[in-house]
Amino acid sequence: MNISERHYKILQKVKEQGQVAVMGLSEELDVSEVTIRKDLKVLEEKHLLYRIHGGAALENPYASDRSVNEKENIKVGEKNKIARTAMELISPSDSIILASGTSILSLARNIPMNMQITVITSALNVAIELARHQQIEILQLGGTLRHNSTSVIGSYAELILKDVACNLLFLGVDGIDREIGLTTTSLGEARLNQEMIAVAQKVVVLADSSKFGRRGMAKICPLQEVDIIITDGDISDKTVKELEEEGIQVMVV
């Protein structure tokens, strides 16, 4: 098999599977792993794939820090379905944390006006959405405002959380990777999310299917710290199986 034939085989595998591993390609194509890594480098330089740790992917696995206004127009229908399913987990008198993100904002919009709960949130847009609900007690965390996410980060917010205990944390993320876990694009937000996880009895991640196999620069936590992931029907059966093997309940809407 010459180089062109090998490159064609590699690209076919990437298109079929979304991601490929260097070791698997080396065994299947009967060449060394060094040769495969060189092939992947050439193909990436031609903008035909993206190299990742231990292999390659068809789509860029690294999440960019886009504004909340831009994100709000992505997978709107899926986020609404995810939010409605997440709402079923909330009971009257619960104390919950709503982190930041457009999926979390969708959840806030689905909370009934007459539901009596306590909501702790770092997101200004979530607090504003819930402010018209007279039955909801809102604890707005303070700190430095991130304009892209309209949420706060920093030591003030983390300090308030040290005096808090809650039933549920609803968390939005920029990436979910089996090896790395949950990630976001902001180190400050990742740190605050870690504090939220520490005070919650149960961690629920709201993530549309585009978040799987992607990575932000800031690690929040390994998958083992997640109890439930709610996502849409475009997630692959393989990914669902992998998550369930980690002990996570996956709710597909």
KEKE-467751 format. One line per 8 residues: number of its first residue (from 1); their letters; for each residue x, y, z of N, C-alpha, C. Coordinates in steps of 0.2 Angstrom, whole numbers. Example, Ala and Ser with C-alpha at 12.3 -4.5 7.8 and 13.67 -1.06 7.14 Angstrom:
BEGIN
1) AS) 66:-28:39:62:-22:39:66:-16:39 ~ 64:-11:35:68:-5:36:64:0:39
***
This chain:
BEGIN
1) MNISERHY) 4:-6:0:0:0:0:4:6:0 ~ 3:11:-5:8:17:-5:5:22:-1 ~ 8:28:0:6:33:4:-1:36:3 ~ -3:37:-4:-9:40:-6:-15:35:-4 ~ -14:28:-5:-19:23:-3:-20:23:5 ~ -14:24:8:-14:24:16:-18:30:18 ~ -17:36:15:-20:42:17:-28:41:16 ~ -29:38:10:-37:37:8:-40:33:13
9) KILQKVKE) -37:27:15:-40:23:20:-41:26:27 ~ -36:30:29:-36:34:35:-42:39:35 ~ -43:42:30:-48:47:29:-55:44:29 ~ -55:38:26:-62:34:26:-64:32:33 ~ -59:30:37:-60:28:44:-62:33:48 ~ -59:39:47:-61:45:51:-68:47:50 ~ -70:47:43:-77:49:41:-82:44:44 ~ -80:38:44:-85:33:46:-86:33:54
17) QGQVAVMG) -80:34:57:-80:33:65:-80:40:69 ~ -79:45:65:-78:52:69:-71:53:72 ~ -68:47:75:-62:47:78:-58:41:77 ~ -52:41:76:-48:35:75:-42:35:80 ~ -39:29:82:-33:29:86:-27:27:82 ~ -21:30:84:-15:28:81:-14:21:81 ~ -15:18:87:-13:11:88:-17:6:83 ~ -24:8:83:-28:4:78:-27:5:71
25) LSEELDVS) -25:11:69:-23:12:62:-17:8:60 ~ -12:8:65:-5:5:64:-6:-3:63 ~ -11:-6:67:-12:-13:66:-16:-15:60 ~ -21:-10:58:-25:-12:52:-21:-11:46 ~ -17:-6:46:-13:-4:39:-6:-7:39 ~ -4:-11:45:2:-14:45:8:-10:44 ~ 8:-4:47:14:0:47:15:3:54 ~ 21:6:56:22:8:62:18:14:65
33) EVTIRKDL) 17:14:71:14:20:74:17:27:72 ~ 24:27:72:27:33:69:25:35:62 ~ 24:30:58:22:31:51:15:34:51 ~ 10:31:55:4:34:56:4:41:58 ~ 8:43:63:8:49:66:10:54:61 ~ 15:52:57:17:57:51:11:58:46 ~ 8:52:45:2:53:40:-3:58:43 ~ -5:57:49:-10:62:52:-7:69:52
41) KVLEEKHL) -1:70:53:2:77:53:1:80:46 ~ 2:76:41:1:78:34:-6:79:32 ~ -10:75:34:-17:76:33:-20:82:37 ~ -18:83:43:-20:89:47:-18:95:43 ~ -11:95:40:-9:101:37:-13:103:31 ~ -16:98:28:-21:99:22:-28:100:24 ~ -29:101:31:-35:103:34:-41:97:32 ~ -38:91:32:-43:85:31:-45:82:38
49) LYRIHGGA) -42:83:43:-44:80:50:-40:84:55 ~ -41:83:61:-38:86:67:-35:81:71 ~ -29:82:73:-25:77:77:-27:78:84 ~ -28:73:88:-30:73:95:-25:68:99 ~ -25:68:105:-21:64:109:-22:56:107 ~ -17:53:104:-18:46:103:-21:45:96 ~ -23:50:92:-26:48:86:-28:54:82 ~ -34:54:79:-37:60:75:-44:60:75
57) ALENPYAS) -47:66:74:-54:67:73:-56:70:67 ~ -63:69:65:-65:73:59:-67:80:60 ~ -69:82:67:-71:88:68:-66:91:74 ~ -65:97:74:-61:101:79:-63:99:86 ~ -59:95:90:-62:94:97:-61:99:102 ~ -58:105:100:-57:110:105:-62:115:104 ~ -66:116:110:-71:121:110:-69:128:110 ~ -72:133:107:-70:140:107:-75:144:112
65) DRSVNEKE) -72:149:114:-76:153:119:-81:158:115 ~ -87:156:114:-91:160:110:-96:163:115 ~ -99:169:112:-104:173:117:-110:169:118 ~ -114:170:123:-120:167:125:-125:168:120 ~ -125:174:117:-130:176:111:-129:172:105 ~ -123:170:104:-121:165:98:-123:158:100 ~ -122:156:106:-123:149:108:-131:148:108 ~ -135:153:110:-142:153:111:-146:151:105
73) NIKVGEKN) -142:152:99:-146:150:93:-144:143:90 ~ -140:140:94:-137:133:92:-142:128:95 ~ -144:123:91:-148:117:94:-154:119:99 ~ -157:124:97:-163:127:101:-168:122:103 ~ -170:118:98:-176:113:99:-173:108:104 ~ -167:106:103:-164:100:107:-163:103:114 ~ -161:109:115:-160:112:122:-167:112:126 ~ -172:114:122:-178:115:125:-181:108:128
81) KIARTAME) -180:103:124:-182:96:126:-177:94:132 ~ -171:95:132:-167:93:137:-169:97:144 ~ -171:103:143:-173:107:149:-179:104:152 ~ -184:102:147:-191:100:150:-190:93:154 ~ -185:89:151:-183:83:155:-180:84:161 ~ -175:89:161:-172:91:167:-177:93:173 ~ -182:97:170:-187:100:175:-190:94:179 ~ -191:88:176:-194:83:179:-190:80:186
89) LISPSDSI) -184:82:186:-180:80:192:-181:85:198 ~ -184:90:197:-185:95:202:-191:94:206 ~ -191:94:212:-197:94:216:-198:100:221 ~ -204:102:223:-205:107:227:-201:107:233 ~ -199:113:235:-195:114:241:-187:112:240 ~ -185:110:234:-178:108:233:-174:115:233 ~ -168:114:235:-163:119:234:-158:117:228 ~ -158:120:223:-154:118:217:-149:124:215
97) ILASGTSI) -144:122:212:-139:126:209:-140:126:201 ~ -141:132:198:-141:132:191:-134:136:189 ~ -130:132:186:-124:136:184:-125:140:178 ~ -120:141:173:-121:145:167:-122:141:161 ~ -124:145:156:-124:142:149:-131:142:146 ~ -132:141:140:-139:142:137:-143:136:138 ~ -141:130:139:-145:124:141:-148:126:148 ~ -144:129:153:-146:131:159:-151:136:159
105) LSLARNIP) -150:141:155:-155:146:154:-162:143:151 ~ -162:138:147:-168:135:144:-171:132:150 ~ -167:128:155:-171:125:161:-174:131:165 ~ -171:136:166:-174:142:170:-181:144:167 ~ -181:144:160:-187:146:157:-193:141:158 ~ -191:135:159:-196:129:160:-198:128:167 ~ -196:132:172:-198:131:179:-204:135:180 ~ -210:131:182:-216:134:183:-216:140:188
113) MNMQITVI) -221:145:186:-221:151:190:-223:150:198 ~ -227:145:199:-229:144:206:-225:139:210 ~ -219:137:207:-215:132:210:-211:135:216 ~ -211:132:222:-208:135:228:-201:131:229 ~ -196:134:226:-189:131:227:-184:137:228 ~ -178:135:230:-172:139:231:-167:138:225 ~ -165:144:222:-161:143:217:-155:147:218 ~ -149:144:218:-142:147:218:-139:147:211
121) TSALNVAI) -137:153:209:-135:154:202:-129:158:201 ~ -125:157:197:-119:161:195:-121:166:189 ~ -126:164:186:-128:167:179:-133:173:180 ~ -131:179:178:-136:184:178:-142:183:174 ~ -141:180:168:-147:179:164:-152:175:167 ~ -150:170:171:-154:165:174:-158:168:180 ~ -154:172:184:-157:176:189:-163:181:187 ~ -161:184:181:-166:189:178:-172:185:176
129) ELARHQQI) -171:179:173:-177:175:170:-181:173:176 ~ -178:171:182:-182:169:188:-185:174:192 ~ -182:180:191:-184:186:196:-192:187:196 ~ -195:186:191:-203:187:190:-207:181:194 ~ -203:176:196:-206:171:200:-206:172:207 ~ -212:174:210:-212:176:217:-211:171:222 ~ -212:164:220:-211:159:224:-204:156:224 ~ -200:159:220:-193:156:220:-188:161:224
137) EILQLGGT) -185:158:228:-180:162:232:-173:161:228 ~ -170:167:226:-164:167:222:-158:169:226 ~ -153:165:226:-146:168:229:-142:169:223 ~ -140:175:221:-136:177:216:-129:177:218 ~ -125:173:216:-118:173:217:-114:179:215 ~ -110:182:218:-106:188:216:-99:187:214 ~ -96:191:211:-89:191:208:-88:195:202 ~ -83:192:198:-81:196:192:-85:193:186
145) LRHNSTSV) -88:198:182:-93:196:177:-89:194:171 ~ -91:188:168:-88:186:162:-94:188:156 ~ -92:192:152:-96:195:147:-99:190:142 ~ -95:185:140:-97:180:135:-102:176:138 ~ -102:174:144:-107:170:147:-112:173:152 ~ -111:180:153:-115:184:158:-116:180:164 ~ -110:177:167:-110:174:173:-104:176:177 ~ -104:175:184:-99:178:188:-94:172:190
153) IGSYAELI) -88:174:191:-83:169:193:-79:172:199 ~ -74:169:202:-70:172:207:-71:170:214 ~ -67:172:218:-66:170:225:-73:172:229 ~ -76:177:228:-82:179:231:-88:174:230 ~ -88:172:224:-93:167:222:-92:160:226 ~ -85:158:226:-83:152:229:-84:152:236 ~ -83:158:239:-84:159:247:-91:158:249 ~ -96:161:245:-103:160:246:-105:152:246
161) LKDVACNL) -102:149:241:-104:142:241:-102:137:247 ~ -97:140:250:-94:136:256:-99:135:262 ~ -104:140:261:-110:140:266:-116:137:264 ~ -116:133:258:-122:131:255:-122:123:254 ~ -128:120:254:-129:113:253:-135:113:249 ~ -135:108:244:-141:108:239:-142:101:237 ~ -148:100:234:-150:94:232:-147:92:225 ~ -148:97:220:-146:96:213:-142:102:211
169) LFLGVDGI) -137:100:207:-133:105:203:-134:103:195 ~ -137:108:192:-138:108:185:-132:111:181 ~ -128:108:177:-122:110:175:-122:110:167 ~ -120:116:164:-118:116:157:-111:116:156 ~ -109:113:150:-102:112:149:-100:114:142 ~ -94:115:140:-92:116:133:-89:109:130 ~ -87:104:134:-85:98:131:-86:92:136 ~ -87:86:133:-87:80:137:-83:75:133
177) DREIGLTT) -77:73:137:-73:68:134:-71:63:139 ~ -72:56:136:-71:51:141:-65:51:145 ~ -59:53:142:-53:53:145:-52:59:149 ~ -54:65:147:-53:71:151:-58:72:156 ~ -65:71:154:-70:72:158:-74:78:156 ~ -77:82:160:-80:89:159:-75:94:158 ~ -76:98:153:-72:104:152:-76:110:150 ~ -73:116:151:-76:123:149:-70:127:146
185) TSLGEARL) -72:133:143:-66:137:140:-63:142:145 ~ -66:142:151:-63:147:156:-61:144:163 ~ -55:145:164:-52:142:171:-56:144:177 ~ -58:151:177:-62:153:183:-68:150:183 ~ -72:149:178:-78:145:178:-77:138:180 ~ -72:135:177:-71:128:179:-70:127:187 ~ -66:132:190:-65:132:197:-71:133:201 ~ -76:137:198:-82:138:202:-86:132:201
193) NQEMIAVA) -86:129:195:-90:123:194:-88:118:199 ~ -81:117:200:-79:112:205:-82:113:212 ~ -82:120:214:-85:121:221:-92:119:221 ~ -96:121:215:-103:119:215:-104:111:216 ~ -100:107:212:-100:100:213:-99:98:220 ~ -94:101:224:-93:99:230:-99:100:235 ~ -103:104:234:-109:106:239:-116:103:236 ~ -115:99:231:-122:96:228:-122:89:229
201) QKVVVLAD) -128:86:231:-129:79:232:-129:75:226 ~ -131:79:220:-132:75:214:-130:80:208 ~ -126:78:203:-123:82:198:-127:80:191 ~ -131:85:188:-134:83:182:-131:88:177 ~ -129:85:171:-126:89:166:-131:89:160 ~ -132:95:158:-136:97:152:-132:98:146 ~ -132:94:141:-127:94:136:-130:92:129 ~ -131:96:124:-133:93:118:-127:89:115
209) SSKFGRRG) -129:85:110:-125:80:107:-118:83:104 ~ -118:89:102:-112:92:99:-107:93:104 ~ -108:92:111:-103:93:116:-99:87:117 ~ -101:81:114:-97:75:116:-91:74:111 ~ -85:72:114:-79:72:110:-76:78:109 ~ -78:84:113:-75:90:112:-72:92:119 ~ -67:97:119:-63:98:124:-62:106:125 ~ -63:109:131:-62:115:132:-55:115:136
217) MAKICPLQ) -52:121:137:-45:121:140:-45:120:147 ~ -51:121:150:-51:121:158:-55:114:160 ~ -52:110:164:-55:104:166:-59:105:172 ~ -65:103:172:-70:104:178:-69:98:182 ~ -71:92:180:-70:86:184:-70:80:179 ~ -68:74:182:-69:68:178:-76:65:178 ~ -77:61:173:-84:58:172:-87:55:179 ~ -83:52:183:-85:48:189:-89:53:194
225) EVDIIITD) -88:59:193:-91:64:198:-98:66:195 ~ -100:63:189:-107:65:186:-112:60:188 ~ -118:62:190:-123:57:191:-128:56:185 ~ -130:61:182:-134:61:176:-132:65:170 ~ -133:63:164:-132:67:158:-138:67:154 ~ -141:73:153:-147:73:149:-144:76:142 ~ -146:73:136:-144:75:130:-149:73:125 ~ -148:75:118:-152:74:113:-151:67:109
233) GDISDKTV) -155:65:105:-155:59:101:-150:58:96 ~ -146:63:95:-140:63:90:-134:60:93 ~ -134:59:100:-128:55:103:-128:48:100 ~ -122:46:99:-121:39:97:-122:34:102 ~ -124:28:100:-125:22:105:-119:20:108 ~ -113:21:105:-107:19:107:-105:24:113 ~ -106:31:112:-105:35:118:-109:34:124 ~ -116:33:122:-120:31:128:-118:25:132
241) KELEEEGI) -116:20:129:-113:14:132:-107:16:136 ~ -102:20:133:-96:22:137:-98:26:143 ~ -103:30:143:-105:34:149:-108:30:154 ~ -112:25:152:-115:20:157:-110:16:160 ~ -105:14:156:-100:10:159:-96:14:165 ~ -96:21:165:-93:25:170:-98:26:176 ~ -104:23:175:-109:23:181:-114:29:180 ~ -114:32:174:-118:38:173:-125:36:170
249) QVMVV) -130:39:173:-137:38:170:-137:43:164 ~ -139:40:158:-139:44:152:-147:45:150 ~ -149:51:150:-156:52:148:-156:55:141 ~ -159:51:136:-159:54:129:-166:56:127 ~ -166:62:125:-173:65:124:-174:66:116
***
